[in-house]
Amino acid sequence: MKTMFSTANMLSAIERGECFNGTSESGHFSLRINSYAPCIAVVEEASLSFSEHEDSASSLTEMVASLPIVFTLHGTKETRDGALATIAQAVWLKLKAQFQTIPVYVLSSTPHCDSEVANYHIGTQYLDKRRAKKSLSHLKTQLSAIKLPNLDTLVSASNVGALYEADDWLKSLESAVIFCLHLPCVYRDANTGTIFPIVKEAFEMGLRSVLSSHSAELVSPQAMRRKTSYNKLLSEGLPPGLIAVDLALFRLAKGVNTLSYINPINVKAEKRRFLAKPWCYSPVFKYRQLDLDPYAFREKLYRLPLERIEDPAIRALYRRTIDQLAVRIDLLSQIGTEDFLYNSLRYYGQPSEVDINNARFILHSHSEQSDDSLVMFDAKQAIDKFKTYCDFHHLKCQVAANDKLVAKALVGGERLKVNRRQQFSALDIRSLQAHELGVHMLTTLNAKQQPLRIFQLGLPGNTHTQEGLAILAEYLSDSCSIERLKVLALRVIAVNMMVNGHRFAETYQCLHEEHGASPDNAFTVTTRAYRGGGFTKDYLYLNGVKEAFQRYQTEDLASLFVGKTAFEYKPVIDELLQRQIVMPPHIAPWVLSPPEHEDPIVRFLLRSLK
């Protein structure tokens, strides 16, 4: 509920440069100030009424709540008192002291009857047509780019028949650049008022993006010298309601560790049985029991009050994360059954033809054994080297031996688990230091320093990104050999064969006989693909490093180390960093430093991936 403010209190807060969200004493208008940045939205609420059962969450005011300054006008302009003009003038003078150009967007909407086209209209009656020609063209282009499900977009502009006539107080603002936007209410049924949630979300995000980016283009050169940007025109700090939802989600999902359930608990015994009769025996893997109720978990997930998150981009991020968690629970609840593969495909996908061709390309490359591969260390010696590495890079974590791993080592929580049965070459150790500690452990520890715990749970697509960055870190630390890339390629082949119905033994024989993998490596790679009933995750390593390598050539990837992030959400993460909703990585990603001794063949192979 908004706080009631007297005119004097509002003026005092504006003079001090304070942010607030409240309603005038008369109730004629509401004002929300998130920051004193050059972008004002004016929402004519009277145009939004559909019925006595109006859903307040669907109003334009909520959709633009993250913009710097939002006026919401109640009733008609004939009934509004002089307090509105007084407050608006005070806000205006505060902004004019810093900015030469201040865009104002007057937003109105009425029920929309066209079920196939979204019609946006820009009223230009208050614009200097000559000076605003370029910005008007940009606004039309940006509105046209809003993508809505099953709807075409049409944008028009005119100074005739405008659907909103600005109040005198607005027209009196000196040198205001006023755009009157009549927006199609395509996110609800014109007759019943029923909300279409998917359309509403796309509409919200599109409108927010358009107003923020367009206003950033309009600010004066002196504002640009202050580095005013799209992200700076959005509210800073944690939005109201976000912390409670984030904490509730974390408490619900923090114990859901996929690999702890999917890794077989009897892999050692089954490996011995299989290698004794590789054509006659099919491993029968056993798994840890799932200790949560999948039905209750899903129900609690979808009861989280996401409507409390006002920012549409952040709310969409949490919705996608919840959907992915629900699929992960479906995956875990079907371990050892035929349905497991179906849910694995839903969660991770499967290799494309491009992925398979990339794998075959790498497998055809020639490799020689490195001197670093000749000297071997046991698990205890490897653990000592991992601990030294952690101490050097100030990673406060545990390193311990483990008897139940399929991999040589992996990060689980704040612990590096090292396979007690494995031998490690010097190259293995350097590779695992960069991969497991330099990426997986680093992002785990950095995520714990974030105010939002969603970065500990992981954003949708974080597996692809994490593994891509981890292999990239191996390459940048001079520990990614051709043999290492071949192992990633073998994983793609194994996953593809599993998805296409080949038996465990057939995949093993293909890796061993056709591609030259040792019996140990062929068994490990095949087990990784067949565990649980068909686990497709492993193709993401090669696919991920391809994207990570390509991005590394053109952009700074440091922001992806704030936690368990995803390439897809890097623009959102960068925005949240600028708005101080997300903090910079607590421990900087040293693994992104350029390589000292680059392997030209490995570089060629990575550059050649399609």
FENWO-V266086 format. One record per run of one state. SS is the DSSP state (h for helix, s for strand, l for the rest). FROM is the first residue (numbers start at 1). LEN is the number of residues. Records with the same first field share a line. If there is no record, write none. Layout:
SS = FROM-LEN ; FROM-LEN
//
This chain:
l = 1-2 ; 6-1 ; 16-4 ; 25-4 ; 34-5 ; 49-7 ; 59-1 ; 64-3 ; 68-1 ; 74-9 ; 97-6 ; 112-5 ; 124-9 ; 145-3 ; 149-2 ; 159-9 ; 172-5 ; 186-2 ; 189-6 ; 196-1 ; 219-2 ; 226-5 ; 235-7 ; 254-4 ; 263-4 ; 277-17 ; 303-3 ; 309-3 ; 334-5 ; 349-4 ; 364-7 ; 374-2 ; 378-1 ; 393-5 ; 403-6 ; 413-2 ; 420-4 ; 448-6 ; 458-4 ; 477-5 ; 500-4 ; 515-4 ; 534-2 ; 553-5 ; 563-4 ; 579-11 ; 593-7 ; 609-2
s = 3-3 ; 20-5 ; 29-5 ; 39-6 ; 67-1 ; 69-5 ; 103-9 ; 117-7 ; 148-1 ; 151-8 ; 177-9 ; 188-1 ; 195-1 ; 234-1 ; 376-2 ; 398-5 ; 409-4 ; 415-5 ; 424-2
h = 7-9 ; 45-4 ; 56-3 ; 60-4 ; 83-14 ; 133-12 ; 168-4 ; 197-22 ; 221-5 ; 231-3 ; 242-12 ; 258-5 ; 267-10 ; 294-9 ; 306-3 ; 312-22 ; 339-10 ; 353-11 ; 371-3 ; 379-14 ; 426-22 ; 454-4 ; 462-15 ; 482-18 ; 504-11 ; 519-15 ; 536-17 ; 558-5 ; 567-12 ; 590-3 ; 600-9
//
